[in-house]
Amino acid sequence: MEIFLQWIGFDGGNIPEGAEVSFYFANLPESWGVFVFSAVVLLIGWFVFNLYRKENDACSPLAKKILALIRMTVCLFLLFVFLEPSLSYTKSRSLRPVIALLRDSSESMNIKDRYVDETSAKAAASVMGVTVEGLRSGKPSRVDVVNKILNEGDSELIGQLSKKGRLQVLDFSDRVTEVDVQRKKGLSENGNDKSAAGINEEQIVFPHLEANGPGTDLSGAIREALTEKLTSAVIVFTDGQHNASSQVDEVVSSSKKRNVPIFFIGLGDSDRPQNISVTNLYADPQVWNNDPFQIQAVLRAEGIGEESVRVDLVEVVESDDGELIDKIIESKDIELAPKDDQVKIDFLHTPKSPGAKRFTVRSTVLDDESNKEDNQPPSPVRVQVLDDNARVLMISGGPSWEYRALARLLNREKMINLSCWLQSLDEGRLQQGNTPIDQMPSTREELFKYDVVIMLDPDPREFDVDLISLYKKFVREHSGGLLYMPGPVFGGRFLTGAQTSEISELLPVKLGDVGSMEVDGLLSSNDREWPLAIVAANTDQPIMRFYNDPQKTLMQWKKLPGTYWSFPALEPKPATRVLIEHSDPTLRRKEVARPLLVTGQYGSGRTTYLGFDGTWRWRTKGLDAEFFKRFWIQTTRYLVEGRSLVGKRRGMIETERFRYQIGDRIKINARLKEQNFEWLIAEEVKGQLILPGEDSSEISFTPLNGQPGVYEATIVAAKEGAYSVFVELPEDEGGKVKIDSNFTVTLPLKEIKDTWLDRNKLMSLAKLSGTSYLNPDNLQELPSIIPDMTRKLAFESPPFPLWDNRILFIILVALLTLEWSLRKKYKLL
């Protein structure tokens, strides 16, 4: 066949390698047409035979036979073309199913079980290749067991599974991530032979499992595996804990309807552990000297029952020779009840000296604990104690209710040294404050003594261009803090006056046409109280925080009195944080609500815009005006801390929050300046990130578009504990200035609540799926019970006609020409 196809010029490249080729007649008659076709062939043969038999005797009988043969060949050739001889090919391939391997990567998989349950102990010991006693003393984590099974265990098991289908690996916690599987060549067991048995075989290498997920969504993982239509089986390595809102039973039932079996392999110890651990250690990164602050932790008890546990607050101090010494500051006896699984612990500590401090919380170790290494967090929390007596200058155009309430508050605050300048006060009368002044500071020497300036609707008549320029240098270069509250009396004139309008450059809001907006504001009615619209995402900002729980803080903010009047600011500037907005929808501009409380950065200093009055009315809420006090003291400290944390005024590093959970994405912003205090311009800035209990690792900050000197880095919180990040910038004479920041990562409470192997649940789910529960040492029969769902797919090509080509046409013409020539030679008609 191949020779014939080559002879007639058929292109064999149209047929793929390995395809099955078939020859057939596309126009072959069927049914009664076969008899008609046969009769036509016989009739043609009879006609040709009789034609040349009756020819005259001008040619010999041999010539007649040759001519008859030629004529018969031409007729048969035409009949052959009529039948349309054709070729086609069939290409077959196997469609391999997918076997999904699901690996639990939640934080509970890092637990090192004590293996009290004998069944769990024997299974894990068999996998790890040790005795039960060796297992209990070595205490491998559940992650270690999974990695041992997949990468160091029975390679024949993985090979047999791969023959049943393509292996797809999904790691799951509160989200699902597909993992790339590597395939490499390796010698078979008979690899030393030169026979076929010794050829290279493909080996599958699984990336090591890393468990750092903040939750476990078992149903979501199975549902993700079933999105692949070719999935023939699902194998789940898990401890059986599920703390998402979805129902696992529903997705397992759905899998059963699709005839996709799910095999559950249980990891861990089914015996509920007896253990006490201390987690989620937290304290504010910056606190004030001689001012009490909270240090919080969570005491987690499992299987303890009624017990009295001593918990110590410990300060980690460094001796002169560099040795770390634990100094117990305070102790508490915690009475545990059988129903208690988590107890929040609060210590109130008052630092007596400024500087960097480290604190931890430690519980006593009980005799029968399953893990005696987690009675204190893996690393202490870092706290920067700021020096006392922040100097605050408050300027007010008149004795408003706001001024009176705030002056009394700050004057009594022992951490603040207040100086007031009431512009409307009669000459010769004593100004308020801890340190009274007899004139408004107007020189660099006078102004730069202060850390924060609070301006409450100031009168522009005492200001000029030079003084406003000095305020800009105070914030930009001196790292001072500035709060500006416009009022209905002087706000418009102060922000539009020729001498004072440049103050708007300091503010974190855009003002637009202040003149026209102020007219509109004066014409509008102020007799309605509008509730404050709190930006929920920013309730954890230091100014806004009333409680440690952001949701509780948000609810308290909604209970505070609203506002009657607000200054008509247009919108926030880029890279600022809006904390409160106006709730009146008619005041929105371009779908942006009117900003009322906004924080920002100007140079190396912090700025705050408070666009409404009436905070003094908050004194009616809470015990002893507690929310009014907290707001203003926290605002003042926020502005002071900006000056305290800038590292010789060269910049600052900030995170959106001080506390995160494992799995959170953490954005770290750095605002950096050159030695001449101009914004640092670079394609990349290298920093150092110190993880809990580890050495520092390099981190890269990349510039933000349109924001000179502002750089950003993003990390994922992977470990519990205190983190530190810093950047070192060059100084004169080869020195360096260090700019740093701290934050804390805690464990998600839902993930550490229930951690034992829930074998009963996995058995129930396996029964629902129509399979059986498997121990990790009993996986040899797994490949044989997984159904072979391989499917054959065949592709049949369209016909390739063999008659429609130049070679056959030439043959036909040649035969007709030969017959015509012979007939002319013998003078036949």
C-alpha positions in Angstrom: 0.0 0.0 0.0 2.8 2.5 0.9 4.5 1.8 -2.4 1.3 2.4 -4.3 0.6 5.6 -2.4 4.1 6.9 -3.1 3.8 5.9 -6.8 0.6 8.0 -7.2 2.2 10.9 -5.3 0.1 10.8 -2.1 1.7 12.9 0.7 2.1 10.6 3.7 2.9 13.6 5.9 -0.9 14.1 6.3 -1.1 10.9 8.4 0.2 11.3 11.9 2.5 8.7 13.4 0.9 5.8 15.0 -2.5 6.3 13.3 -4.5 3.4 11.9 -4.9 3.8 8.1 -7.9 2.3 6.2 -8.7 2.2 2.5 -12.3 2.3 1.2 -14.5 3.4 -1.7 -16.4 6.4 -0.8 -19.0 5.9 -3.6 -19.5 2.1 -3.3 -23.0 1.1 -4.2 -25.2 -0.3 -1.4 -28.2 -2.6 -1.4 -29.7 -3.1 -4.9 -27.1 -0.7 -6.3 -24.6 -3.5 -6.0 -26.5 -5.6 -8.5 -26.9 -2.7 -10.9 -23.2 -2.0 -10.7 -22.3 -5.6 -11.3 -24.6 -5.7 -14.3 -23.0 -2.6 -15.7 -19.5 -4.1 -15.4 -20.6 -7.3 -17.1 -22.3 -5.3 -19.8 -19.2 -3.3 -20.5 -17.1 -6.4 -20.7 -19.6 -8.1 -23.1 -19.7 -4.9 -25.2 -15.9 -4.6 -25.5 -15.6 -8.4 -26.3 -18.2 -8.3 -29.0 -16.8 -5.0 -30.4 -13.4 -6.3 -31.1 -14.6 -9.8 -32.1 -16.6 -8.3 -35.0 -13.8 -6.0 -36.1 -12.5 -6.6 -39.7 -9.5 -8.7 -40.3 -7.1 -5.7 -40.9 -5.3 -6.6 -37.7 -4.2 -9.9 -36.2 -6.1 -11.6 -33.4 -3.3 -10.7 -31.0 -3.7 -7.0 -31.8 -7.5 -7.3 -31.2 -6.9 -8.9 -27.8 -4.4 -6.1 -26.9 -6.9 -3.4 -28.0 -9.7 -5.1 -26.2 -7.5 -5.3 -23.1 -6.6 -1.6 -23.3 -10.3 -0.7 -23.8 -11.3 -2.9 -20.9 -8.6 -1.3 -18.7 -9.8 2.2 -19.5 -13.4 1.2 -18.7 -12.3 -0.4 -15.4 -10.2 2.7 -14.6 -13.2 4.9 -15.1 -15.3 2.6 -12.9 -12.5 2.8 -10.3 -12.7 6.6 -10.4 -16.5 6.5 -10.1 -16.2 4.5 -6.9 -14.0 7.3 -5.5 -11.2 5.3 -3.8 -10.1 7.1 -0.5 -7.9 6.8 2.5 -8.7 7.8 6.1 -6.9 7.4 9.4 -8.0 6.9 13.0 -5.9 8.4 15.8 -6.6 7.1 19.3 -5.4 8.4 22.7 -6.1 7.6 26.3 -7.7 10.3 28.5 -6.1 10.0 31.9 -8.2 10.7 34.9 -7.0 13.0 37.8 -6.4 11.7 41.3 -6.5 14.6 43.8 -4.1 14.5 46.8 -5.3 17.0 49.4 -2.8 17.9 52.1 -4.0 19.8 55.2 -1.7 22.8 55.6 -3.5 24.5 58.6 -1.6 25.5 61.7 -2.8 22.4 63.7 -0.7 20.2 61.4 2.4 21.5 63.2 1.3 19.9 66.5 3.7 17.3 67.9 1.3 14.7 69.3 2.2 12.7 72.4 0.4 9.6 70.9 -1.5 8.2 73.9 -3.8 6.3 71.6 -2.2 3.0 70.7 -3.7 2.8 67.2 -2.5 6.2 66.3 0.9 5.6 67.8 1.5 2.3 65.9 0.4 3.8 62.6 2.6 6.9 62.9 5.6 4.8 64.2 5.3 2.4 61.2 5.4 5.4 58.8 8.3 7.1 60.5 10.3 3.8 60.8 10.7 3.9 64.6 9.3 2.1 67.6 6.3 3.4 69.5 8.6 4.5 72.3 10.9 6.3 69.8 7.9 8.0 68.3 6.7 9.3 71.7 10.1 10.6 72.6 10.9 12.1 69.2 7.4 13.7 68.8 7.3 14.2 65.0 4.7 16.7 63.8 1.8 15.7 61.6 3.6 17.6 58.8 6.6 15.3 59.2 4.3 12.2 58.8 2.8 13.5 55.6 6.2 14.4 54.1 7.5 10.9 55.1 4.6 9.2 53.3 4.9 11.1 50.1 8.6 11.7 49.7 10.4 9.1 51.8 7.9 6.3 52.2 6.7 3.6 49.8 7.7 4.9 46.3 5.8 1.9 44.8 2.6 3.3 46.3 3.1 6.7 44.5 4.0 4.9 41.3 0.9 2.7 41.4 -1.3 5.8 42.1 0.3 7.6 39.1 -0.6 4.7 36.9 -4.2 5.1 37.8 -4.2 8.8 36.9 -2.4 12.1 36.9 -1.7 13.2 40.4 -2.9 16.7 41.4 -1.7 18.0 44.7 -3.8 20.7 46.6 -2.7 22.2 49.9 -5.6 23.5 51.9 -6.3 25.5 55.0 -8.8 28.4 54.9 -7.9 28.5 51.2 -6.8 26.0 48.5 -3.4 26.2 46.7 -2.4 23.9 43.9 1.2 22.6 44.3 3.5 21.8 41.3 4.7 18.3 41.4 8.2 17.6 40.0 9.0 14.5 37.9 12.5 13.2 37.5 14.1 10.1 36.0 15.4 7.4 38.3 16.6 3.9 37.9 14.2 1.0 38.6 15.0 -1.7 41.1 16.8 -3.7 38.4 18.7 -0.6 37.3 22.1 -2.4 37.2 20.9 -4.7 34.5 21.1 -3.7 30.8 17.8 -5.3 30.1 14.5 -3.4 29.6 13.9 -3.7 33.3 16.8 -1.4 34.0 15.7 1.5 32.0 15.0 4.9 33.7 11.6 5.2 35.3 9.8 8.5 36.2 9.8 9.4 39.9 7.4 11.9 41.4 8.8 14.4 44.0 6.3 16.3 46.2 7.2 19.7 47.6 7.5 19.5 51.4 4.3 20.4 53.2 4.4 23.7 55.2 1.5 24.2 57.6 0.8 27.9 58.3 -2.9 28.3 57.5 -5.1 30.2 59.9 -8.1 27.8 59.5 -9.3 24.6 58.0 -12.0 24.4 55.2 -12.2 20.7 54.5 -15.3 21.1 52.4 -13.8 23.9 50.3 -10.8 21.7 49.5 -12.9 18.8 48.3 -15.1 21.1 46.3 -12.1 22.6 44.6 -10.8 19.1 43.7 -14.2 18.2 42.2 -14.1 21.2 39.9 -11.7 19.2 37.7 -14.1 17.1 35.5 -11.6 14.3 35.1 -11.2 13.7 38.9 -11.7 10.0 39.5 -10.7 9.9 43.2 -9.8 12.2 46.1 -7.3 11.3 48.8 -7.3 13.6 51.9 -4.5 13.8 54.5 -6.0 15.6 57.5 -6.6 15.5 61.2 -10.3 15.8 60.6 -10.9 19.2 62.1 -13.1 21.6 60.1 -13.7 25.1 61.4 -15.3 26.8 58.3 -19.0 27.6 58.1 -19.6 25.2 55.2 -20.8 21.6 55.6 -18.5 18.7 54.7 -21.3 16.2 54.5 -22.9 18.1 51.6 -19.9 18.1 49.4 -19.1 14.4 50.2 -22.7 13.5 49.2 -22.2 15.4 45.9 -19.0 13.5 45.3 -20.8 10.2 45.8 -23.4 11.2 43.2 -20.6 11.8 40.7 -19.1 8.3 41.6 -15.9 10.0 42.8 -14.7 8.1 46.0 -13.0 10.1 48.8 -10.4 8.4 50.9 -9.6 10.0 54.3 -6.2 9.3 55.9 -6.2 10.4 59.5 -3.1 12.1 61.1 -2.4 12.8 64.7 -3.4 11.4 68.0 -7.1 10.7 68.6 -6.7 11.0 72.4 -7.6 14.5 73.4 -4.4 16.1 74.8 -3.8 17.4 78.3 -1.9 20.5 77.8 -1.6 24.2 78.8 -0.1 26.6 76.3 0.3 30.4 76.2 -0.4 32.0 72.8 -1.4 35.3 71.2 1.0 37.5 73.3 0.4 41.1 72.5 1.2 44.6 73.7 1.2 48.0 72.0 4.6 48.5 70.2 4.9 52.0 71.7 3.9 53.0 75.2 4.7 55.9 77.6 7.0 55.9 80.5 5.3 56.0 83.9 2.0 55.2 82.1 0.3 51.8 82.6 -0.3 49.6 79.6 -1.8 46.2 78.9 0.1 43.0 78.1 -2.3 40.4 76.8 -2.1 36.6 76.2 -4.4 33.6 75.8 -4.0 30.7 78.2 -5.2 27.6 76.3 -6.2 24.5 78.3 -6.9 21.1 76.8 -8.2 18.2 78.9 -7.1 19.8 82.2 -10.3 19.9 84.2 -10.3 21.8 87.5 -6.8 23.1 88.1 -5.1 26.2 89.5 -2.4 27.5 87.2 0.2 30.1 88.0 0.9 32.6 85.2 3.9 35.0 85.3 4.5 38.3 83.5 8.2 38.2 82.7 10.5 41.0 81.5 13.5 39.7 79.5 16.5 41.8 80.4 20.0 41.7 79.2 22.9 41.6 81.7 26.1 43.5 81.4 27.8 40.4 79.9 25.0 39.9 77.3 23.2 37.1 79.1 19.3 37.2 78.9 17.7 37.1 82.3 14.0 36.5 83.1 12.7 39.0 85.6 9.2 38.1 87.0 7.2 41.3 87.3 3.8 40.0 88.4 2.1 36.6 88.9 -1.5 35.5 88.8 -3.3 32.3 89.9 -5.8 31.2 87.2 -8.5 28.9 88.4 -9.5 26.6 85.4 -12.9 24.9 85.2 -13.6 21.8 83.0 -15.5 23.9 80.5 -12.6 26.4 80.1 -10.6 25.9 77.0 -9.3 29.4 76.4 -8.8 32.1 79.1 -7.7 35.7 78.2 -5.1 37.1 80.5 -4.4 40.8 81.0 -1.5 42.2 82.9 -1.3 45.9 83.6 2.3 47.1 83.8 3.8 50.6 84.4 7.3 51.1 83.0 9.7 53.1 85.1 12.3 53.8 82.4 12.3 54.6 78.7 13.8 52.4 76.0 13.3 49.1 74.2 11.7 46.4 76.4 10.8 42.7 75.9 8.0 41.0 77.8 6.6 37.5 77.8 3.9 35.5 79.7 4.7 32.1 81.2 2.6 29.4 82.8 3.6 26.7 85.2 4.3 23.2 83.6 2.0 20.4 84.9 3.3 16.9 85.2 1.1 15.2 82.6 1.2 17.8 79.9 1.6 16.5 76.3 3.8 19.4 75.3 6.0 21.1 77.9 7.6 23.5 75.4 4.6 25.7 74.7 4.0 27.1 78.2 5.2 30.5 76.9 5.2 32.0 73.4 8.1 31.3 71.0 9.4 34.9 71.3 8.8 37.9 73.6 6.8 40.9 72.5 8.9 44.0 71.9 7.8 47.3 73.4 9.3 50.8 72.9 8.8 52.9 76.0 8.7 56.5 75.1 10.0 59.3 77.3 7.5 61.3 79.3 6.6 65.0 79.3 5.6 65.6 75.6 5.4 69.4 75.0 2.2 70.5 73.4 1.3 73.9 72.2 -2.5 74.6 71.8 -3.6 77.7 69.9 -7.3 78.8 69.8 -8.9 81.8 68.2 -11.5 82.0 71.0 -12.7 80.3 74.2 -14.9 77.8 72.5 -16.4 74.8 74.4 -13.8 72.6 72.5 -10.9 74.7 73.8 -12.2 74.8 77.4 -12.8 71.0 77.7 -9.5 70.1 75.9 -7.4 72.6 77.9 -8.7 71.1 81.2 -8.0 67.6 80.0 -4.5 68.1 78.8 -3.5 70.3 81.7 -4.3 67.4 84.0 -2.6 64.7 81.9 0.7 64.0 83.7 2.4 62.8 80.5 1.8 66.1 78.7 3.4 69.5 79.4 0.8 71.9 78.0 1.2 75.5 76.9 -2.0 77.4 75.7 -2.3 80.5 73.6 -5.9 81.8 73.6 -5.8 84.6 71.0 -8.8 86.4 72.4 -7.6 86.6 76.0 -7.1 90.1 77.3 -3.6 91.4 77.4 -2.0 90.9 80.8 -4.1 87.9 81.8 -2.3 84.6 82.5 -2.6 81.9 79.8 -3.5 78.3 80.8 -1.2 75.3 80.8 1.5 73.6 82.8 4.0 76.0 81.3 2.3 79.3 80.7 3.6 81.5 77.9 3.3 85.3 77.5 3.5 85.4 73.7 2.7 83.0 70.8 5.9 81.2 69.7 7.0 82.8 66.4 10.7 81.9 66.1 12.4 78.6 65.3 13.9 78.4 68.8 10.6 79.0 70.5 8.4 76.7 68.2 10.9 73.8 68.0 10.7 73.3 71.8 7.3 71.6 71.2 6.5 68.1 70.0 2.9 68.8 68.9 0.9 71.9 67.9 -3.0 71.8 68.2 -4.8 74.6 66.3 -8.4 75.1 67.2 -10.0 77.5 64.7 -7.0 80.0 65.0 -7.4 83.7 64.2 -5.3 84.5 61.1 -4.5 88.0 62.3 -1.5 86.8 64.4 0.0 84.8 61.5 2.1 85.8 58.5 3.8 84.0 55.6 7.1 83.6 57.6 5.3 82.0 60.5 3.3 79.6 58.3 6.6 78.6 56.6 8.1 78.0 60.0 5.2 75.6 60.9 5.9 73.7 57.7 9.5 73.3 58.7 8.3 72.3 62.2 6.4 69.3 60.7 8.6 68.5 57.7 12.0 68.7 59.3 11.5 68.7 63.0 9.1 65.8 62.8 6.6 67.7 64.8 2.9 66.7 65.0 0.1 69.1 63.9 -3.6 68.9 64.4 -5.8 71.5 62.7 -9.5 72.0 63.5 -11.2 74.7 61.4 -14.2 76.4 62.9 -17.1 78.5 61.7 -15.5 81.7 62.9 -12.1 81.9 61.4 -11.7 78.7 59.3 -12.5 80.2 55.9 -10.3 83.3 56.4 -7.4 81.3 57.7 -7.4 78.9 54.8 -7.9 81.5 52.1 -6.0 84.5 53.5 -2.9 85.6 51.6 -0.7 85.3 54.8 -2.0 81.9 55.9 -3.4 79.9 53.0 -0.2 77.8 52.6 -1.1 76.0 55.8 -3.3 73.8 53.5 -0.1 72.1 52.2 0.3 70.6 55.7 -3.3 69.2 55.8 -4.1 65.6 54.7 -7.2 66.9 52.8 -7.9 68.8 49.6 -10.0 71.9 50.1 -10.9 73.0 46.6 -12.6 76.4 46.3 -12.9 77.1 50.1 -14.6 80.5 49.5 -17.6 79.1 47.6 -17.8 76.0 49.7 -17.9 78.0 52.9 -20.7 80.2 51.5 -22.7 77.1 50.7 -22.0 75.8 54.2 -23.2 79.0 55.9 -26.4 79.0 53.8 -27.1 75.4 54.8 -29.0 74.6 58.0 -27.0 73.4 61.0 -29.9 72.4 63.2 -29.8 68.7 62.4 -27.4 66.3 64.1 -25.7 63.9 61.6 -24.3 60.7 63.0 -20.6 60.0 62.5 -19.8 57.6 59.6 -16.9 55.6 60.9 -14.6 53.9 58.4 -14.8 50.3 59.8 -11.5 49.2 58.3 -9.6 51.8 60.3 -11.1 51.3 63.8 -7.8 49.7 64.8 -5.9 52.9 64.1 -4.4 54.3 67.4 -6.6 57.4 67.4 -9.8 55.4 67.1 -9.1 52.5 69.4 -11.4 52.3 72.5 -11.1 48.6 73.0 -8.9 45.8 71.8 -11.8 44.3 69.8 -12.3 46.5 66.6 -16.0 45.5 66.4 -16.6 46.6 70.0 -14.8 49.9 69.2 -16.9 50.4 66.1 -20.1 49.9 68.1 -19.0 52.4 70.8 -18.1 55.1 68.1 -21.7 54.7 66.7 -23.0 55.6 70.2 -21.2 58.9 70.4 -23.0 62.2 69.6 -22.8 63.3 65.9 -22.0 66.6 64.4 -24.1 69.7 63.5 -21.4 71.6 61.7 -18.5 70.5 59.5 -15.9 72.3 57.4 -16.5 71.7 53.7 -13.3 69.8 52.8 -13.4 68.3 49.3 -11.6 64.9 49.6 -8.6 63.2 51.3 -5.2 63.5 49.7 -3.4 60.4 48.4 -1.6 58.1 51.0 -3.8 59.4 53.9 -6.2 57.5 56.2 -9.8 58.6 56.5 -11.1 57.7 59.9 -14.5 59.4 60.0 -16.7 60.7 57.2 -19.9 62.8 57.1 -23.1 60.7 56.8 -25.1 63.3 54.8 -25.3 61.9 51.3 -25.9 65.4 49.8 -22.4 66.4 50.8 -20.7 63.8 48.6 -18.5 65.0 45.8 -17.8 62.6 43.0 -19.1 59.7 45.1 -16.6 60.7 47.8 -18.0 61.5 51.3 -16.9 64.6 53.0 -13.9 63.7 55.2 -14.2 64.7 58.9 -11.1 63.0 60.5 -8.1 62.3 58.4 -4.4 61.5 59.3 -1.5 61.9 57.0 2.2 62.6 56.8 4.0 65.8 55.8 7.7 65.2 55.5 8.8 63.3 58.6 6.0 64.6 60.8 2.4 63.4 61.3 -0.6 65.6 60.6 -4.3 65.3 61.6 -7.3 67.2 60.2 -10.4 67.4 62.4 -13.1 69.0 60.2 -15.9 69.3 62.8 -16.5 70.7 66.3 -18.5 69.3 69.1 -16.2 66.6 70.5 -16.8 68.2 73.9 -20.3 66.7 73.8 -18.7 63.3 74.0 -18.1 63.9 77.7 -21.6 62.8 78.4 -20.7 59.2 77.3 -18.8 56.7 79.4 -17.5 56.8 82.9 -15.9 60.2 83.8 -15.9 61.3 80.1 -13.7 58.3 79.3 -14.3 58.4 75.5 -13.6 62.1 75.2 -10.4 61.6 77.2 -9.3 58.6 75.2 -9.8 60.2 71.9 -7.8 63.4 72.7 -5.0 61.7 74.6 -4.6 59.0 71.9 -4.6 61.7 69.2 -2.0 63.7 71.0 0.2 60.6 71.6 -0.2 59.5 68.0 1.2 62.9 66.9 4.0 62.7 69.5 4.9 59.1 68.5 5.5 60.3 65.0 8.2 62.5 66.3 9.6 59.8 68.6 9.8 57.0 66.0 11.4 58.8 63.0 15.1 57.9 63.7 16.8 61.3 63.7 14.1 62.6 61.4 15.2 60.5 58.5 11.9 58.6 58.1 9.6 56.1 59.6 8.2 52.6 59.0 4.6 51.8 59.6 2.1 48.9 59.2 -1.6 49.3 58.9 -2.1 47.5 62.2 0.0 46.4 65.2 -1.5 42.9 65.4 -2.1 40.3 62.7 -3.0 36.7 62.4 -1.1 33.9 60.7 -1.9 33.9 57.0 -2.5 37.7 56.8 -0.8 39.8 54.1 1.1 42.5 55.9 1.8 45.8 54.0 4.8 47.6 55.4 5.2 51.3 54.4 8.5 53.1 54.7 8.9 56.9 54.3 12.6 57.7 53.9 14.7 60.8 53.5 18.2 61.7 52.4 20.7 63.3 54.8 19.6 66.7 53.6 16.0 65.7 54.4 14.9 65.6 50.8 12.8 62.6 49.9 14.9 59.5 49.2 14.7 58.5 45.5 15.8 54.9 44.7 14.6 52.0 42.6 14.7 49.7 45.6 15.5 49.9 49.3 16.8 46.9 51.2 15.7 46.3 54.8 15.9 43.5 57.3 13.0 41.5 58.7 13.5 39.7 62.0 11.1 36.7 62.4 10.2 35.2 65.8 13.1 33.1 67.1 15.1 33.5 63.8 17.9 35.6 62.4 17.1 38.5 60.2 16.3 38.0 56.5 16.5 40.6 53.7 13.3 42.4 52.6 12.9 44.6 49.5 10.9 47.9 49.5 9.7 49.1 46.2 8.7 52.7 45.5 5.0 53.7 45.2 4.1 55.6 42.0 3.5 59.3 42.5 4.6 59.3 46.1 8.3 60.4 46.4 10.2 58.8 49.3 7.4 56.3 50.0 8.3 52.6 49.7 6.2 49.4 50.3 6.9 45.8 51.0 4.4 42.9 51.5 5.0 39.8 53.5 2.7 36.9 54.6 2.5 36.3 58.3 3.8 32.7 58.7 4.8 32.3 62.3 3.4 33.4 65.6 5.4 36.0 67.6 6.9 39.4 67.6 8.3 40.7 64.3 10.7 43.6 63.8 11.6 45.4 60.5 14.2 48.0 60.0 16.1 50.0 57.3 19.5 51.5 57.8 20.3 54.8 56.0 23.9 56.2 55.7 24.9 59.2 57.9 27.9 61.4 57.9 31.4 60.0 58.6 30.3 56.5 57.6 27.7 56.1 60.3 24.2 54.7 59.9 20.8 55.6 61.3 18.3 52.8 62.0 14.6 53.2 61.3 12.5 50.4 62.6 9.0 49.2 63.6 7.5 46.3 65.4 4.3 44.3 65.0 2.9 41.0 66.4 1.4 37.9 64.7 -1.0 35.8 66.7 -2.5 32.4 66.1 -6.1 32.2 64.9 -8.2 31.1 67.9 -10.4 28.9 65.9 -7.5 26.9 64.6 -6.0 26.1 68.0 -9.2 25.3 69.7 -9.7 21.7 68.6 -6.6 19.9 67.5 -6.9 16.2 68.1 -7.5 13.6 65.4 -11.2 13.3 64.9 -11.3 9.7 63.7 -15.0 9.2 64.2 -15.8 12.1 61.9 -13.5 10.9 59.2 -15.0 7.4 59.5 -18.4 8.8 59.1 -17.4 10.8 56.0 -15.7 7.8 54.5 -18.8 5.7 55.0 -20.9 8.5 53.4 -18.6 8.4 50.4 -18.8 4.7 50.1 -15.1 4.1 51.1 -13.3 3.2 54.3 -11.2 5.2 56.7 -7.4 4.6 56.3 -4.6 4.8 58.8 -1.4 6.3 57.4 0.4 2.8 57.6 -2.3 1.0 55.7 -2.1 2.6 52.2 -0.7 -0.3 50.2 -4.1 -1.4 49.0 -5.2 2.1 48.1 -4.2 1.9 44.3 -6.2 -1.3 43.9 -9.4 0.1 45.2 -9.3 3.3 43.2 -11.4 2.7 40.0 -9.6 2.9 36.7 -11.5 5.7 34.9 -9.1 5.9 31.8 -11.1 6.7 28.7 -10.2 6.1 25.0 -10.8 8.9 22.6 -10.6 8.2 18.8 -10.4 10.8 16.1 -11.3 9.8 12.6 -10.0 12.0 9.8 -12.0 13.2 6.8 -11.4 11.1 3.6 -8.4 11.7 1.4 -9.5 11.0 -2.3 -6.9 8.9 -4.2 -8.4 9.3 -7.7 -8.2 13.1 -7.9 -4.5 13.4 -8.7 -2.3 14.1 -11.7 -0.7 10.6 -12.0 -3.9 8.8 -12.6 -5.1 11.4 -15.1 -1.8 10.9 -17.1 -2.3 7.1 -17.0 -5.9 7.5 -18.4 -4.7 9.8 -21.2 -1.8 7.5 -22.0 -4.1 4.5 -22.3 -6.6 6.3 -24.6 -3.8 7.6 -26.7 -2.3 4.2 -27.1 -5.6 2.7 -28.1 -6.2 5.5 -30.6 -2.8 5.0 -32.1 -3.2 1.3 -32.6 -6.6 1.7 -34.1 -5.2 4.2 -36.6 -2.3 1.9 -37.4 -4.7 -1.0 -38.2 -7.2 1.3 -39.9 -10.0 0.6 -37.6 -12.9 2.9 -37.0 
